[in-house]
Amino acid sequence: MLGNIIGGFIVILVGATLAPTVANEVQGAEDNANITGAAQTIIGLTTLFYCLAIASTGIGIATVGLRNSGLM
């Protein structure tokens, strides 16, 4: 139980720490490549999808820990 909760917080912490790096690389990809239209929109949304994936993964791991302990 406690391991899952701590694991969820570690996933969120590491993911939040790496989010600016992901955003910088996405911005660099948009600036250096000749990308227009739908491809540029999808590349622009990469940072959003990354942050959503990190948040949902951390919450999912913590939820499993709470469910195993009987609190949820």
C-alpha positions as CSV (number, residue, x, y, z in Angstrom):
1,M,0.0,0.0,0.0
2,L,2.5,2.6,1.1
3,G,4.9,1.5,-1.7
4,N,2.2,2.2,-4.3
5,I,1.4,5.6,-2.9
6,I,5.1,6.6,-2.7
7,G,5.6,5.2,-6.2
8,G,2.7,7.3,-7.5
9,F,4.2,10.5,-6.0
10,I,7.6,9.6,-7.4
11,V,6.1,9.2,-10.9
12,I,4.4,12.6,-10.6
13,L,7.6,14.2,-9.2
14,V,9.9,12.9,-11.9
15,G,7.3,13.6,-14.7
16,A,6.8,17.1,-13.5
17,T,10.6,17.7,-13.4
18,L,11.0,16.5,-17.0
19,A,8.0,18.4,-18.3
20,P,9.9,21.6,-19.1
21,T,12.5,19.5,-21.0
22,V,9.8,17.9,-23.0
23,A,8.2,21.3,-23.7
24,N,11.6,22.7,-24.9
25,E,12.2,19.8,-27.2
26,V,8.7,20.1,-28.7
27,Q,9.3,23.9,-29.2
28,G,12.6,23.1,-30.9
29,A,11.0,20.6,-33.2
30,E,8.3,23.1,-34.2
31,D,10.9,25.8,-34.8
32,N,13.5,23.8,-36.7
33,A,11.3,21.7,-38.9
34,N,9.1,22.8,-41.8
35,I,5.9,21.6,-40.2
36,T,2.5,23.1,-40.9
37,G,-1.2,22.2,-40.5
38,A,-2.4,19.2,-38.6
39,A,1.2,17.9,-38.0
40,Q,2.1,21.2,-36.2
41,T,-1.1,21.0,-34.1
42,I,-0.3,17.4,-33.0
43,I,3.3,18.2,-32.2
44,G,2.1,21.2,-30.2
45,L,-0.2,19.0,-28.2
46,T,2.6,16.6,-27.3
47,T,3.4,18.4,-24.1
48,L,-0.2,18.4,-23.0
49,F,-0.5,14.6,-23.6
50,Y,2.8,14.0,-21.8
51,C,1.5,15.9,-18.7
52,L,-1.8,14.1,-18.8
53,A,-0.1,10.7,-19.1
54,I,2.1,11.5,-16.1
55,A,-0.8,12.7,-14.0
56,S,-3.0,9.7,-14.8
57,T,-0.2,7.2,-14.2
58,G,0.6,8.6,-10.8
59,I,-3.0,8.8,-9.8
60,G,-3.6,5.3,-11.0
61,I,-0.7,3.9,-9.0
62,A,-1.8,5.7,-5.9
63,T,-5.4,4.6,-6.4
64,V,-4.3,0.9,-6.6
65,G,-2.4,1.4,-3.3
66,L,-5.4,2.9,-1.6
67,R,-7.7,0.2,-3.0
68,N,-5.4,-2.5,-1.7
69,S,-5.4,-1.0,1.8
70,G,-9.3,-0.8,1.8
71,L,-9.5,2.9,1.9
72,M,-11.1,3.2,-1.5
